[in-house]
Amino acid sequence: MMKKLLSALAVTALSVAVTLPATAANAKWQSDNEMASLLSGLNIMVGDDSGNFNFDSYVTRAEMAKIAVASSSYKNTVALGLQFSPFSDVKSSYWGAPYIRAAVSAGIVEGYIDGTFKPTGTVTYEEAITMMLRVLGYTESDFGASYPYGQIGTADALKLTDGISVSMGEPMTRRDIAKLVCNALDTKSKTTNQDLIAVHDCQFIEDVTLVATNSEDKTLGSDEIATSAGKYRITDSFDDSYIGAKGDMVVKDGKYFVAFSSDSQVTSAKYIVYSTLNDAILCYPAGNNTQIKQFKISDTTTCYKESVAYTYGNLRSQMEMGDVLRISYGADGEVDYLTYSEGTLKGPIKAQSDYWLSSFDIDLNTKIVRDGKQVDKSQIQTNDILYYSEPLNMIMAYTKKVTGVYEDAIPSKDLPKQVVVSGVTYEVEGVDAFNDLSSSGSVSIGDTVTLLLGRDGEKVAGVATLTSNSGTIVGYVTGSGKKEFSKSDGTSYMSYYVNVVTADGVSYTYPTDTDKKSSVNKVVSISIKDGKAQLAGEITPSNVSGTVSYSDMSIGNNSVSENVKIIDVANTVYSDVPLYVKTYMQRLDGITLKSGDVLYAKKNSNGQISEMIVKNATGDMYSYGIVTSVTKGNENISSTATIESNGATYTVSGMQGMSVGTPVKFVKDGAKVDFASNLKAVEGGVSQLETGYAVIGGDKYILSSDVEVYEKSGTRYMRISISDAIEGDYRYDCYTDSITGTRVRVIVATKR
């Protein structure tokens, strides 16, 4: 308290006599490691033979003289070999004699009236700050006659004493001196009006993000670091834990990295990506493969990859299991920015007996997960597809298989980068799949094969079955007809076919012996025999019913797997366009499914629903919009109507009851409409409209994620955003579909 009072008095007294340059001393560089890094990098203070800085030790006057000179523009004036005794108690043989002489010659320090220097005496608070003020170019005329109050007041005003709790007359530790010097380096010299650090050919660069080294970005040299301010050279002593951090950096000659001080208000943590969902990302903390965390990150968040700043939305689709994501948070606890780098995932490997164990460098702590469930290594089965993440120390096994007819290899069977099986094109991933499907393998075009799919469920990682017969699949029939197929000898033939979509949302085309038109819009079981699909008959609707709970992962009394695959389907009676959409438990949350709404439900070995086909639960397979023009025909039957939806226009003919301004749901086939019907207006006034919901007549209605909003002006309808509608002075009319999971699909906004 005494120090602060005296300092305040001194500043008041000095305010008339001294004009201080504008300064903003760095509030960082306060941690022991950061101060040691900066000061040793500039050769101002160094550790002992063991590298220890001994921050709690007191500093002598001789040591302070050396530190002050090393901080200043006089750092190269020390004559180490000169035999000279600057003071009666400082012999020429004394280690500190050259530094004391240089400090005295530079006007940084003085001896006592009795001709002594007292080199081994501990330096006091006022002595140390006086030396550093003189290093900055201040003289006695700047302080006044009242030593040390003028010096203390000036030091406080320049923020040299930030972070130092020592008072007048007290000794200074190496930690106190380190803070004082770091503050001084980021303070402008009175004589040059440049930061003191400039005398070391260095500069501070503020608010820098350390993005990557060669470990994260192989385009960098082994001695380079990429930052948001550019690329710089580093040494082997660089601390890799700083990658992803934001703070202030010191560089020398504009190209050498010297030191870094992280922003104490920005915290970061390193995670290993496990999976990306439609609205979140799942990660394990680095070094911890037992506790998975979920993050929701805005698509506009800055995300650095390979030294380049993108947004999270740009890179999200690229992120795969085993990749590294560092998440940095601002002072408000919100995600500030990300750094992303590809991981070291090994695989895919097709499990064959215990041979797979030698493919990965695993230990007793390796976690093994099979289709999302932790298992013992003995539960890995032949034909499982395996990957190993070194950062997670985790093996991931996948068992998804697809059976179909091998139709084509792209660009050729000698180099099959892609293959077409039952109408679906797959990327080829890994050596096992390449060998099985290429000319050197035993699979031919026209053969029935069972593909082993990898971790993303879309790439072929191997072939399990090389026989003409295979297992069964269950799916929803969306179409049938006749088309041309290829034989193994390269010739083609015409055959009936059936289109089937399975619970994972993938559509397959299988040749059949007969026309299967009667099976369209039904769930069937299909087996493959001699290259042809055999439909075993319609599967009766499941008895699963009840309210869907995403938080509990349940439907009524039925437990649901976290990896459940769900599609929502609708009849194609009025359209040739298949009507189905892949959906999720989040989308079904709160919906009550009645008996018959669940056409098919498959349960895993734990009794959980793992696959499900529902009917008209979401309505998301339709398009929604508004009629913008109508050409009438006879008897009030519309000859042609134009529908606007999502900024595009579509035409429909022969539909009754349509007029301009009618909100509709429809099935689009290119630019035409196969089927359209009017939406239902919600009765009651809208008392509240928000981004995700509307309150109508006291009830809360959820808005569709792609709700269409139109501003009505006379007979014209202009598409606007939901935010524009919320912010404007409008009266709202909301229109919903009439399916199980009702959503507001169209909003008409009329200016008041």
C-alpha positions in Angstrom: 0.0 0.0 0.0 2.9 2.4 0.8 4.4 1.8 -2.6 1.2 2.5 -4.4 0.6 5.7 -2.4 4.1 7.0 -3.0 3.8 6.1 -6.7 0.6 8.0 -7.0 2.1 11.1 -5.4 5.1 10.9 -7.7 3.0 10.5 -10.8 1.0 13.6 -9.8 4.2 15.6 -9.2 5.7 14.4 -12.5 2.7 15.0 -14.6 3.7 18.6 -15.1 7.4 18.0 -15.7 7.4 14.9 -17.9 5.6 13.9 -21.0 5.7 10.1 -21.4 5.5 8.5 -24.8 2.3 6.5 -25.5 2.9 2.9 -24.4 1.0 -0.3 -23.8 3.4 -2.6 -22.0 2.8 -6.2 -22.6 0.6 -7.7 -19.9 1.7 -11.1 -21.0 5.2 -12.6 -20.7 4.4 -13.2 -17.0 4.7 -17.0 -16.7 8.1 -18.4 -15.7 8.4 -20.5 -18.9 7.5 -17.7 -21.2 9.8 -15.2 -19.5 12.7 -17.8 -19.6 12.1 -18.5 -23.3 12.1 -14.8 -24.2 15.1 -13.7 -22.1 17.3 -16.7 -22.9 16.4 -16.3 -26.6 17.8 -12.7 -26.4 20.7 -13.8 -24.2 19.6 -11.4 -21.4 19.1 -13.9 -18.7 20.1 -17.6 -18.8 19.7 -20.5 -16.6 22.4 -22.4 -14.7 24.2 -25.4 -16.1 21.1 -27.5 -15.6 18.9 -24.9 -17.4 17.2 -23.9 -14.1 16.4 -20.2 -13.9 16.2 -20.2 -10.1 13.4 -17.6 -10.2 13.1 -17.5 -6.4 16.8 -16.5 -5.9 17.6 -12.9 -5.2 19.5 -10.8 -7.7 22.7 -9.0 -6.8 23.7 -5.5 -8.0 26.4 -7.0 -10.2 23.9 -9.4 -11.8 21.4 -6.6 -12.3 24.1 -4.5 -14.0 24.8 -7.4 -16.4 21.1 -7.9 -17.1 20.5 -4.2 -17.7 23.5 -3.9 -20.1 22.4 -7.1 -21.9 18.9 -5.6 -22.4 20.2 -2.3 -23.8 21.8 -1.0 -27.0 25.2 -1.2 -25.1 25.1 -5.0 -25.0 28.1 -5.2 -27.3 30.3 -2.8 -25.4 31.3 -5.2 -22.7 35.1 -5.7 -22.8 35.5 -9.1 -21.1 39.3 -9.2 -21.3 40.0 -5.7 -20.0 41.9 -5.5 -16.7 40.2 -2.7 -14.9 38.8 -2.1 -11.4 35.8 0.3 -11.7 35.2 0.4 -7.9 37.3 -0.2 -4.8 35.2 -3.3 -4.0 35.1 -4.6 -7.6 38.5 -6.1 -8.5 39.5 -6.5 -12.2 39.4 -10.3 -11.7 35.8 -10.2 -10.5 33.4 -11.9 -13.0 31.1 -8.9 -12.9 33.7 -6.2 -13.4 33.3 -5.8 -17.2 29.5 -5.6 -17.0 29.6 -3.1 -14.1 32.1 -0.9 -16.1 29.9 -1.1 -19.2 26.8 -0.2 -17.2 28.6 2.8 -15.6 30.0 4.0 -18.9 26.5 3.8 -20.4 25.0 5.8 -17.5 22.8 2.9 -16.5 24.1 2.6 -12.9 26.2 4.5 -10.4 28.3 3.6 -7.4 28.0 4.9 -3.8 29.5 8.1 -2.5 32.2 6.2 -0.7 33.5 4.8 -4.0 32.1 1.4 -3.6 29.6 -0.6 -5.7 28.5 -3.4 -3.3 28.3 -5.9 -6.2 27.2 -8.8 -4.0 24.4 -6.8 -2.3 20.9 -7.6 -3.4 19.4 -5.1 -5.7 16.4 -3.3 -4.4 13.1 -2.4 -6.1 14.0 1.2 -6.7 17.6 0.4 -7.9 16.4 -2.1 -10.5 13.7 0.1 -11.9 16.0 3.0 -12.1 18.5 1.0 -14.1 15.8 -0.1 -16.6 14.5 3.4 -16.9 18.0 4.5 -17.9 18.2 1.7 -20.4 15.0 3.2 -21.9 16.8 6.6 -22.2 15.4 8.4 -19.1 17.7 10.6 -17.1 17.7 12.3 -13.7 16.0 15.4 -15.3 13.0 13.2 -16.0 12.6 12.1 -12.3 13.0 15.2 -10.2 15.0 15.5 -7.0 12.9 13.2 -4.8 14.7 9.9 -5.3 13.2 7.3 -5.6 9.7 8.6 -5.8 10.1 10.2 -9.3 11.7 6.9 -10.6 8.9 4.8 -9.1 6.2 7.1 -10.5 7.7 7.1 -14.0 8.1 3.2 -13.9 4.4 2.8 -12.9 3.2 5.2 -15.6 5.2 3.2 -18.2 3.7 0.0 -16.8 7.2 -1.4 -16.1 6.1 -2.6 -12.8 3.0 -4.6 -14.0 2.9 -8.0 -12.3 5.5 -7.1 -9.7 4.4 -7.0 -6.1 7.7 -5.8 -4.5 7.7 -2.5 -2.6 10.3 0.2 -2.2 13.4 -0.9 -0.3 12.7 -4.6 -0.8 15.1 -7.0 -2.6 14.2 -8.3 -6.1 14.1 -12.0 -7.1 15.1 -13.3 -10.5 11.3 -13.6 -11.2 10.7 -10.0 -10.4 13.6 -8.9 -12.5 12.5 -11.1 -15.4 9.0 -9.4 -15.3 10.6 -6.0 -15.2 12.8 -6.7 -18.2 10.0 -8.3 -20.2 7.9 -5.2 -19.6 10.7 -2.9 -20.6 11.3 -4.8 -23.8 7.8 -4.0 -24.8 8.1 -0.3 -23.9 9.1 2.5 -26.2 12.5 4.0 -25.7 12.4 7.7 -25.0 15.2 8.4 -27.4 14.2 6.2 -30.4 10.4 5.9 -29.9 10.8 2.3 -30.7 10.1 -0.7 -28.5 13.3 -1.5 -26.6 13.3 -5.0 -28.1 14.3 -3.3 -31.4 17.9 -3.0 -30.2 18.0 -6.8 -30.5 16.7 -6.7 -34.1 13.5 -8.1 -32.9 9.8 -7.1 -32.8 6.6 -8.1 -31.0 3.8 -9.3 -33.2 0.5 -9.3 -31.3 -2.6 -11.6 -31.6 -0.9 -14.3 -33.6 -2.2 -17.8 -34.0 0.4 -20.6 -34.2 -1.1 -22.8 -36.8 1.3 -25.6 -37.7 4.7 -27.1 -37.9 5.9 -29.9 -40.1 4.0 -32.4 -37.8 0.7 -30.9 -38.9 1.6 -29.6 -42.4 4.0 -31.6 -44.4 4.5 -28.8 -46.9 6.5 -27.0 -44.2 10.2 -27.6 -43.6 11.3 -29.3 -40.5 12.5 -26.0 -39.2 9.4 -23.9 -40.1 6.3 -22.8 -38.3 3.2 -21.4 -40.0 1.3 -18.6 -38.1 -1.5 -16.3 -38.9 1.2 -13.7 -39.5 3.3 -15.7 -41.9 6.0 -18.4 -41.8 9.1 -18.3 -39.6 12.1 -20.4 -38.8 12.2 -22.3 -35.5 14.8 -24.3 -33.6 14.6 -27.9 -32.2 13.7 -26.4 -28.8 10.3 -25.1 -30.1 7.5 -26.2 -27.7 4.9 -28.1 -29.9 2.2 -27.6 -27.2 1.9 -24.0 -28.4 0.4 -25.1 -31.8 -3.2 -23.9 -31.9 -2.6 -21.1 -29.3 -3.1 -17.4 -29.8 -0.9 -14.7 -28.3 2.1 -12.5 -28.9 5.2 -13.6 -30.7 8.7 -12.3 -30.9 10.6 -12.6 -34.2 14.1 -11.6 -35.1 15.1 -10.1 -38.4 11.6 -10.6 -39.6 12.1 -14.3 -40.2 13.3 -16.1 -37.0 10.9 -17.2 -34.3 12.3 -16.3 -30.8 9.6 -16.7 -28.2 5.8 -16.8 -27.7 3.4 -15.7 -24.9 0.0 -17.3 -25.1 -3.1 -15.3 -24.3 -4.2 -16.3 -20.8 -7.8 -15.6 -21.7 -7.6 -18.0 -24.7 -7.5 -21.6 -23.7 -7.2 -24.6 -26.0 -7.4 -28.3 -25.9 -6.4 -31.1 -28.3 -8.9 -33.6 -29.5 -9.0 -36.6 -31.8 -12.0 -36.8 -34.1 -14.2 -39.8 -33.7 -17.2 -38.9 -35.9 -19.0 -36.0 -37.5 -22.7 -35.8 -37.3 -25.1 -33.6 -39.2 -25.2 -31.0 -36.4 -22.2 -31.9 -34.2 -18.7 -33.4 -34.0 -17.7 -36.2 -31.6 -14.1 -36.2 -30.3 -11.9 -37.9 -27.7 -9.6 -35.7 -25.6 -6.0 -36.4 -26.7 -4.6 -39.2 -24.7 -8.0 -40.3 -23.4 -9.9 -42.9 -25.4 -12.5 -43.5 -22.7 -14.5 -40.3 -22.6 -16.1 -39.0 -25.8 -17.2 -35.4 -26.0 -19.7 -33.7 -28.4 -19.2 -30.2 -29.8 -21.5 -28.0 -31.8 -19.4 -25.6 -33.8 -20.6 -22.8 -36.0 -19.8 -23.2 -39.7 -18.4 -19.7 -39.7 -15.7 -20.4 -37.1 -12.2 -19.9 -38.4 -10.4 -23.2 -38.9 -6.7 -23.4 -39.8 -5.5 -26.3 -42.0 -2.0 -26.6 -43.5 -1.2 -23.0 -42.7 -4.4 -21.7 -44.4 -7.4 -20.1 -42.7 -10.7 -21.7 -43.8 -14.0 -21.9 -41.9 -15.2 -25.0 -40.1 -18.0 -25.3 -42.6 -15.4 -25.5 -45.4 -13.5 -28.4 -43.7 -16.2 -30.3 -41.8 -16.9 -32.8 -44.5 -13.2 -33.6 -44.7 -12.8 -34.5 -41.0 -12.5 -38.2 -40.4 -11.8 -40.5 -37.5 -8.3 -40.1 -36.1 -7.9 -36.6 -37.4 -6.5 -34.0 -34.9 -8.6 -31.0 -33.9 -7.4 -28.3 -31.5 -10.3 -26.2 -30.1 -9.4 -22.7 -28.7 -11.8 -20.8 -26.5 -12.0 -17.1 -25.9 -12.5 -15.3 -22.6 -16.3 -15.7 -22.9 -15.9 -19.5 -23.1 -17.1 -19.7 -26.7 -15.1 -21.4 -29.4 -12.8 -18.8 -30.9 -11.0 -20.7 -33.6 -9.8 -24.2 -34.6 -6.7 -25.9 -36.0 -7.2 -29.1 -37.9 -4.7 -31.7 -39.2 -5.1 -35.1 -40.7 -4.4 -38.0 -38.4 -2.4 -41.1 -38.7 -5.1 -43.7 -39.3 -3.8 -47.1 -40.4 -5.9 -49.4 -42.5 -8.2 -50.7 -43.9 -7.2 -54.3 -43.1 -9.5 -57.2 -43.8 -9.4 -59.5 -40.7 -8.4 -63.1 -41.5 -8.0 -65.3 -38.5 -5.5 -63.6 -36.0 -3.3 -62.3 -38.8 -4.6 -58.8 -38.3 -2.9 -58.5 -34.9 0.5 -58.2 -36.6 -0.7 -55.4 -38.8 -0.9 -52.8 -35.9 1.4 -51.8 -33.1 -1.0 -52.3 -30.2 -0.6 -52.8 -26.5 -2.7 -53.8 -23.5 -4.3 -50.3 -23.3 -5.5 -50.4 -27.0 -9.3 -50.0 -27.1 -11.1 -52.1 -29.6 -14.5 -50.9 -30.9 -16.7 -53.0 -33.2 -19.6 -51.2 -34.9 -19.6 -48.6 -32.0 -19.4 -51.2 -29.2 -16.3 -51.8 -27.1 -15.2 -55.5 -27.5 -12.3 -57.8 -26.7 -9.9 -58.8 -29.5 -11.4 -62.3 -29.5 -14.7 -60.8 -30.9 -13.1 -59.6 -34.1 -14.4 -61.9 -36.8 -13.1 -62.9 -40.3 -14.0 -60.2 -42.9 -14.3 -57.4 -40.4 -12.7 -54.3 -41.7 -10.2 -52.8 -39.3 -8.5 -49.4 -38.8 -6.0 -48.3 -36.1 -5.8 -44.7 -34.8 -2.4 -44.1 -33.1 -3.5 -40.9 -31.4 -6.5 -42.7 -29.9 -4.7 -46.0 -29.4 -7.9 -47.5 -30.7 -8.9 -50.2 -33.3 -12.2 -49.6 -35.1 -13.9 -52.6 -36.7 -16.7 -52.4 -39.2 -19.0 -55.2 -40.4 -21.2 -53.5 -43.0 -21.6 -55.6 -46.1 -23.4 -55.1 -49.4 -24.4 -57.8 -51.8 -24.9 -57.2 -55.5 -23.8 -57.8 -59.0 -20.4 -56.5 -60.1 -21.3 -54.3 -63.1 -18.3 -52.2 -63.9 -14.8 -51.0 -62.9 -13.7 -47.4 -63.4 -11.5 -46.4 -65.2 -10.7 -50.1 -65.9 -10.5 -53.5 -64.3 -6.7 -53.2 -64.4 -7.0 -50.0 -62.3 -10.3 -50.1 -60.4 -10.5 -46.8 -58.5 -14.3 -47.1 -58.5 -16.6 -50.1 -59.0 -20.3 -50.2 -59.8 -22.3 -52.9 -57.9 -26.0 -53.2 -58.4 -26.3 -49.6 -59.7 -24.2 -48.0 -56.9 -20.7 -46.6 -57.5 -18.2 -47.1 -54.7 -14.7 -45.8 -54.2 -12.1 -48.5 -53.8 -10.1 -48.1 -50.5 -7.1 -50.1 -49.6 -4.9 -52.9 -51.0 -7.3 -55.7 -50.1 -10.2 -54.3 -52.1 -8.0 -53.4 -55.1 -6.5 -56.9 -55.3 -10.0 -58.5 -55.0 -11.6 -56.4 -57.6 -8.8 -55.9 -60.2 -7.9 -58.1 -63.1 -5.5 -60.0 -60.9 -8.3 -60.9 -58.5 -10.8 -63.7 -58.8 -13.9 -61.5 -59.2 -15.3 -60.9 -62.7 -17.8 -58.5 -64.1 -21.3 -60.0 -63.7 -20.4 -62.0 -60.6 -22.4 -61.7 -57.5 -20.2 -60.2 -54.8 -20.4 -59.2 -51.1 -18.5 -56.0 -50.6 -17.0 -55.1 -47.2 -17.5 -51.4 -46.6 -15.1 -49.3 -44.6 -15.5 -46.8 -41.8 -17.6 -44.3 -43.8 -20.0 -47.0 -45.0 -19.4 -45.8 -48.6 -16.0 -47.1 -49.7 -15.1 -50.7 -50.5 -12.4 -52.1 -48.3 -12.6 -55.7 -49.4 -14.6 -58.5 -50.9 -16.0 -61.3 -48.6 -17.8 -63.7 -50.9 -16.8 -64.8 -54.3 -19.6 -67.3 -54.9 -22.8 -67.1 -57.0 -25.1 -67.1 -54.0 -25.2 -64.8 -51.0 -27.2 -63.7 -48.0 -30.3 -61.5 -47.7 -31.0 -57.8 -47.4 -34.2 -56.0 -46.4 -35.3 -52.8 -48.1 -38.1 -50.7 -49.5 -38.9 -51.2 -53.2 -39.0 -47.9 -55.0 -39.3 -49.0 -58.6 -39.0 -51.7 -61.2 -38.7 -52.1 -64.9 -36.3 -53.4 -67.6 -32.7 -52.4 -68.4 -29.4 -53.7 -69.8 -27.0 -55.6 -67.7 -23.4 -56.9 -68.3 -22.2 -60.5 -68.2 -18.8 -61.7 -67.0 -17.8 -62.4 -70.6 -18.3 -58.7 -71.5 -21.6 -59.2 -73.4 -24.9 -57.6 -72.3 -28.4 -58.8 -71.8 -31.8 -57.3 -71.0 -33.4 -58.1 -67.7 -36.2 -57.0 -65.4 -34.8 -55.2 -62.4 -36.0 -53.9 -59.0 -34.8 -50.7 -57.2 -34.5 -51.2 -53.4 -33.5 -48.6 -50.8 -32.1 -49.9 -47.5 -32.3 -48.4 -44.0 -28.9 -46.6 -44.5 -30.4 -44.6 -47.4 -28.5 -46.3 -50.2 -30.5 -47.4 -53.3 -29.5 -50.6 -55.1 -30.6 -52.0 -58.5 -30.8 -55.8 -58.8 -31.7 -57.9 -61.9 -34.8 -60.1 -61.4 -36.4 -63.0 -63.4 -39.8 -61.4 -63.6 -41.5 -58.0 -63.3 -41.7 -57.0 -59.7 -44.0 -54.0 -60.2 -46.4 -55.4 -57.5 -43.7 -55.1 -54.9 -43.2 -51.3 -55.4 -43.9 -49.4 -52.1 -43.4 -52.5 -50.0 -40.7 -53.7 -47.6 -39.2 -57.0 -48.9 -36.5 -59.4 -48.1 -34.1 -60.1 -51.0 -31.6 -62.8 -51.6 -29.2 -63.1 -54.5 -29.0 -66.4 -56.4 -27.0 -66.9 -59.6 -26.8 -63.1 -60.1 -30.5 -62.5 -59.8 -32.5 -61.0 -56.9 -35.1 -63.3 -55.4 -37.8 -61.4 -53.5 -38.9 -63.6 -50.6 -42.2 -61.7 -50.1 -43.5 -58.6 -48.3 -42.4 -58.0 -44.7 -45.3 -57.1 -42.4 -45.1 -53.8 -40.5 -43.2 -53.9 -37.2 -45.1 -53.7 -33.9 -42.7 -50.9 -32.7 -44.7 -47.9 -31.6 -44.6 -45.0 -29.1 -43.0 -41.6 -28.6 -39.5 -41.1 -29.9 -37.0 -39.8 -27.4 -33.6 -38.8 -28.7 -32.2 -38.1 -25.2 -33.1 -41.6 -24.0 -32.5 -43.2 -27.5 -35.9 -45.0 -27.3 -39.2 -45.4 -29.1 -41.9 -46.2 -26.5 -40.5 -49.2 -24.6 -37.9 -50.0 -27.3 -34.2 -49.1 -26.9 -32.5 -47.7 -30.0 -28.8 -48.1 -31.0 -26.7 -44.9 -31.1 -25.7 -45.9 -34.7 -29.3 -46.6 -35.8 -30.0 -46.3 -39.6 -33.4 -44.8 -40.5 -35.2 -43.9 -43.7 -38.6 -42.3 -44.1 -40.6 -43.4 -47.1 -43.8 -42.5 -48.9 -45.9 -44.1 -51.7 -44.9 -43.4 -55.3 -48.5 -43.9 -56.5 -48.6 -40.4 -58.0 -45.0 -40.2 -59.1 -42.2 -42.2 -60.7 -39.7 -40.4 -58.5 -38.7 -42.6 -55.5 -39.9 -40.9 -52.3 -37.5 -41.6 -49.4 -35.2 -39.7 -47.2 -32.5 -40.6 -44.7 -33.4 -39.3 -41.3 -32.2 -39.4 -37.7 -33.4 -39.8 -34.1 -32.9 -36.0 -33.6 -35.4 -35.4 -36.4 -38.0 -37.9 -35.0 -37.6 -36.6 -31.4 -41.0 -36.1 -29.8 -43.0 -37.7 -32.7 -45.4 -40.4 -31.6 -45.2 -43.4 -34.0 -48.4 -45.4 -34.2 -48.8 -49.0 -35.1 -48.1 -49.4 -38.8 -45.9 -46.2 -39.0 -42.9 -48.4 -38.6 -42.7 -50.7 -41.7 -39.5 -52.4 -40.6 -37.3 -52.6 -37.5 -34.2 -54.7 -37.0 -32.7 -55.3 -33.6 -29.0 -56.0 -32.9 -27.6 -58.6 -30.4 -28.3 -56.1 -27.5 -32.0 -55.9 -28.4 -31.6 -52.3 -29.7 -33.2 -51.1 -32.9 -30.3 -50.8 -35.4 -32.3 -50.4 -38.6 -35.7 -48.9 -39.2 -38.0 -47.9 -42.1 -40.8 -45.6 -41.2 -43.6 -44.2 -43.4 -44.6 -40.5 -43.7 -43.0 -39.7 -40.3 -41.2 -36.5 -41.4 -42.5 -35.4 -44.9 -38.9 -34.4 -45.6 -38.9 -36.3 -48.9 -41.2 -33.7 -50.5 -40.4 -30.2 -51.7 -42.3 -27.2 -50.5 -43.1 -23.9 -52.1 -45.8 -21.5 -53.3 -47.8 -21.1 -56.5 -46.7 -17.9 -58.3 -48.8 -18.1 -61.5 -51.7 -20.1 -62.9 -53.0 -20.5 -66.5 -56.7 -21.6 -66.2 -58.3 -24.2 -68.5 -61.8 -25.3 -68.8 -64.0 -26.0 -65.8 -61.6 -24.2 -63.5 -58.9 -26.9 -64.0 -55.5 -25.4 -64.0 -53.8 -25.9 -67.3 -50.4 -24.9 -66.1 -49.2 -23.6 -62.7 -45.7 -22.4 -61.7 -44.4 -23.2 -58.3 -41.4 -21.4 -56.7 -39.3 -23.3 -54.2 -35.8 -22.6 -52.8 -35.3 -20.0 -55.5 -36.1 -22.3 -58.4 -39.4 -22.6 -60.4 -41.2 -25.7 -61.5 -44.2 -26.3 -63.7 -47.3 -28.5 -63.1 -50.3 -29.3 -65.3 -53.8 -30.6 -64.7 -54.0 -29.9 -60.9 -57.2 -28.7 -59.4 -57.7 -26.2 -56.6 -54.6 -24.2 -57.3 -54.4 -20.4 -57.3 -51.7 -17.8 -57.0 -50.5 -17.7 -53.4 -51.4 -21.4 -52.6 -48.6 -23.0 -50.5 -48.0 -26.6 -51.7 -46.0 -29.7 -51.2 -44.9 -31.4 -54.3 -42.7 -34.1 -55.9 -40.3 -32.6 -58.5 -38.9 -34.5 -61.5 -36.3 -32.2 -63.0 -38.0 -28.9 -63.7 -41.5 -30.6 -63.8 -43.8 -31.6 -61.0 -45.2 -35.1 -60.8 -47.5 -34.5 -57.9 -48.6 -31.5 -55.8 -51.1 -30.9 -53.0 -52.1 -27.9 -50.9 -50.7 -27.3 -47.5 -52.9 -26.8 -44.4 -53.1 -23.3 -42.9 -52.6 -23.2 -39.1 -55.6 -21.5 -37.6 -55.0 -18.6 -35.1 -52.7 -15.6 -35.1 -49.0 -15.9 -34.8 -48.0 -14.2 -31.5 -44.3 -15.0 -31.7 -41.9 -16.0 -34.5 -38.4 -17.1 -33.9 -35.7 -18.9 -36.0 -36.8 -22.3 -35.0 -40.5 -22.0 -34.0 -43.7 -20.1 -34.1 -46.3 -19.6 -31.4 -49.8 -19.8 -32.9 -52.9 -19.7 -30.8 -50.9 -20.4 -27.7 -49.3 -23.6 -29.2 -45.7 -24.0 -30.3 -45.0 -25.2 -33.8 -41.5 -26.2 -35.0 -40.3 -24.7 -38.2 -38.8 -26.9 -40.9 -35.0 -26.4 -41.1 -35.5 -25.3 -44.7 -38.8 -23.4 -44.2 -39.8 -21.3 -47.2 -40.8 -17.7 -46.4 -42.5 -15.4 -48.8 -43.4 -11.7 -48.5 -46.9 -11.0 -50.0 -47.4 -7.8 -51.9 -50.7 -7.7 -53.7 -50.7 -10.8 -55.9 -46.9 -11.0 -55.9 -44.8 -13.3 -53.7 -41.1 -12.6 -53.0 -38.9 -15.1 -51.2 -37.2 -13.7 -48.1 -35.2 -15.1 -45.3 -36.6 -16.1 -41.9 -34.5 -13.5 -40.2 -35.9 -10.8 -42.5 -39.4 -12.0 -41.6 -38.7 -11.9 -37.9 -37.2 -8.4 -38.0 -39.9 -6.9 -40.2 -43.3 -5.6 -39.3 -45.4 -8.4 -40.7 -48.5 -10.4 -40.1 -47.8 -14.1 -40.6 -49.7 -17.1 -42.0 -48.1 -20.5 -41.4 -48.7 -23.7 -43.4 -47.9 -27.2 -42.3 -47.9 -30.7 -43.8 -50.3 -33.2 -42.4 -48.0 -36.0 -41.6 -46.9 -37.5 -38.2 -44.0 -35.1 -37.5 -45.7 -31.9 -38.4 -43.5 -28.9 -39.3 -44.2 -25.4 -40.5 -43.1 -25.6 -44.2 -44.2 -22.3 -45.6 -44.7 -18.8 -44.1 -46.5 -16.0 -45.9 -45.5 -12.6 -44.4 -47.8 -9.6 -45.2 -46.7 -6.1 -44.2 -49.0 -4.5 -41.6 
